[in-house]
Amino acid sequence: MDRRGRLRYTGRMHPLATPQRLELATLLSPLRLPRRGAVTHPWPEPLPAARSGQVDRPEPLPYIQVEPTVVADIEVDTAYEHHRWRHRVRYARPRTDRSVGDVPLVLGEGEDPFPDYAGSA
């Protein structure tokens, strides 16, 4: 989410293994139809290829819209630019002990995603 509470795209993920897909399927819920006057899902379906930064794949990216209620640990490298991870992230595990409110906000322009890393290198 960004500081305005909008769902933001921050990167693409490596394909999930079958056990990971099955585990997440039990946690994810389909997107509910919006109530009158409510905000709909902020992303178009399919997602434009330019949104993911995939220059080698110009086709739109199909996906299934779900309620943004599941938090997961991911493994990333330090390549972060234009408000998204440059390389695919790896799903590690769901965090059922966390809520979406526990997840840090998307960084603003010029903010360092690894503030402690530079000092320890």
Stockholm file with secondary structure:
# STOCKHOLM 1.0

chainA/1-121         MDRRGRLRYTGRMHPLATPQRLELATLLSPLRLPRRGAVTHPWPEPLPAARSGQVDRPEPLPYIQVEPTVVADIEVDTAYEHHRWRHRVRYARPRTDRSVGDVPLVLGEGEDPFPDYAGSA
#=GR chainA/1-121 SS CCTTSCCCCCCCBCCCCHHHHHHHHHHCCBCCCCCTTCCCCSSCSSBCHHHHTCSSCCSCBCCCCBCSCCCEEEECCSCEETTEESSCBEEEEECTTCCGGGSCCCCCTTCCSCHHHHHHC
#=GC SS_cons         CCTTSCCCCCCCBCCCCHHHHHHHHHHCCBCCCCCTTCCCCSSCSSBCHHHHTCSSCCSCBCCCCBCSCCCEEEECCSCEETTEESSCBEEEEECTTCCGGGSCCCCCTTCCSCHHHHHHC
//
